[in-house]
Amino acid sequence: MTKPSVYLETSVVSYAVSRRSRDLVVAGHQMATREWFAQRAQGYAVFVSQLVVGEAARGDGDAAKERVGLLEGIPRLAITSAAGRLAGELVEWGPVPRKAAEDALHIAIAAVHGVEYLLTWNCKHIANATMRQGIERVCREAGYEPPVICTPEELRNDD
């Protein structure tokens, strides 16, 4: 039996290695993310893309090094022309705003590669219930099954 596949969006990587926040909600998300990596990640075939690596490498040098270090050994999905076209359609047809084009590309990479889950803490432009139907519609109209977009709290493989 093959493991279900999951694409890690950059916010998950950031929450996994960042210093503990004083904001209680953010601290809870950080704990849930660290727990997911420690207890659940092994139940999935985990993937990222060069987009995730590039985003993780931005910012403070030490923090960026830690984020990129977490990604070592995780297979990269190619950013194909098909993913670029689908990302453009996600923006053009409205579910994802133009200012969030990179977020559309994360969704498109996962969809084009047939990844089952997209794991994110980006609830503004990715894990957003008001956008979900539009994202799913655009993906399906383009011939792709959309990934299930969820947070580490939601993605559980408990028996």
C-alpha positions in Angstrom: 0.0 0.0 0.0 1.4 3.4 -1.0 1.3 6.3 1.4 -0.9 9.3 0.7 1.0 12.2 -0.7 1.3 15.7 0.8 2.8 18.9 -0.5 4.2 21.2 2.2 3.5 24.9 1.6 6.1 27.2 3.1 4.1 28.4 6.1 4.2 24.9 7.5 8.0 24.8 7.2 8.2 28.2 9.0 5.9 27.1 11.8 7.9 23.9 12.3 11.2 25.6 13.1 10.3 29.2 14.2 10.9 30.4 17.8 7.9 29.9 20.0 5.5 32.8 19.5 4.0 34.8 22.4 0.7 34.8 20.5 -1.3 31.9 21.8 -3.0 31.0 18.5 0.3 31.1 16.6 2.0 29.1 19.4 -0.7 26.5 19.2 -0.2 26.2 15.4 3.5 25.9 16.0 2.9 23.0 18.4 0.5 21.3 16.1 3.0 21.6 13.2 5.9 20.2 15.3 3.6 17.4 16.4 2.7 16.6 12.8 6.3 16.3 11.8 7.2 14.2 14.8 4.2 11.9 14.9 2.4 11.9 11.5 4.7 12.9 8.7 6.1 9.4 8.4 2.7 8.2 7.3 2.8 10.3 4.2 4.9 10.7 1.0 6.0 14.3 1.6 6.9 16.7 -1.2 7.9 20.3 -1.7 8.9 22.4 -4.7 11.7 24.8 -5.5 9.2 27.5 -4.8 9.0 26.3 -1.2 12.8 26.1 -1.0 13.1 29.7 -2.4 10.6 31.1 0.0 12.1 29.3 2.9 15.5 30.7 2.1 14.3 34.3 2.4 14.7 36.5 5.5 16.9 36.2 8.5 20.0 34.1 7.7 19.9 31.8 10.7 16.2 31.2 10.5 16.4 30.7 6.7 19.2 28.1 7.2 17.0 26.2 9.7 14.0 26.3 7.3 16.0 25.1 4.4 17.7 22.5 6.6 14.3 21.0 7.4 13.7 20.5 3.7 16.8 18.5 3.0 16.0 15.1 1.7 12.4 16.0 0.8 11.7 15.3 -2.9 11.0 18.4 -5.0 8.1 18.5 -7.5 8.9 20.3 -10.7 7.4 23.7 -11.5 6.1 22.7 -14.9 4.6 24.8 -17.6 1.3 23.1 -16.8 1.5 24.2 -13.2 2.2 27.7 -14.4 -0.8 27.7 -16.7 -3.1 26.4 -13.9 -1.7 29.0 -11.5 -2.6 31.6 -14.0 -6.1 30.3 -14.4 -6.5 30.3 -10.6 -5.7 34.0 -10.6 -7.5 34.9 -13.8 -10.8 33.1 -12.9 -10.9 34.7 -9.5 -10.5 32.2 -6.6 -6.9 33.5 -5.9 -6.1 37.2 -5.9 -3.4 38.5 -8.3 -1.3 39.6 -5.3 -1.2 35.9 -4.2 0.1 34.5 -7.5 2.8 32.4 -5.6 0.0 30.9 -3.5 -1.8 29.9 -6.7 1.4 28.3 -7.9 1.6 26.1 -4.7 -1.9 24.9 -5.4 -1.2 24.3 -9.0 2.0 22.4 -8.4 0.2 20.0 -6.0 -2.7 19.6 -8.4 -0.6 19.0 -11.6 1.5 16.4 -9.8 -1.6 14.6 -8.4 -0.7 15.2 -4.7 -3.6 14.3 -2.5 -3.1 16.9 0.3 -1.7 20.5 0.4 -0.6 21.3 4.0 -0.6 25.0 4.9 -1.2 27.6 7.5 -1.9 30.2 4.9 -5.6 30.6 5.6 -5.9 33.9 3.7 -5.3 32.7 0.2 -5.0 28.9 0.3 -6.8 27.2 3.2 -9.8 29.5 2.9 -13.3 28.1 2.9 -14.7 30.9 0.8 -12.1 30.3 -1.9 -12.1 26.5 -1.8 -15.0 25.9 -4.2 -13.5 28.2 -6.8 -10.1 26.6 -6.5 -11.6 23.1 -6.9 -13.7 24.2 -9.9 -10.8 25.8 -11.7 -8.6 22.8 -11.1 -11.2 20.3 -12.3 -12.1 22.4 -15.4 -8.4 22.3 -16.3 -8.4 18.5 -15.9 -6.8 18.1 -12.5 -8.1 16.8 -9.3 -7.4 19.5 -6.6 -5.5 18.5 -3.5 -7.3 18.5 -0.2 -6.2 21.8 1.3 -5.8 21.6 5.1 -3.7 22.5 8.1 -1.5 20.2 10.2 -4.3 20.1 12.8 -6.6 18.6 10.2 -4.3 16.1 8.5 -4.3 13.1 10.7 -3.7 9.5 9.9 -4.9 8.1 13.2 -6.2 4.6 13.2 
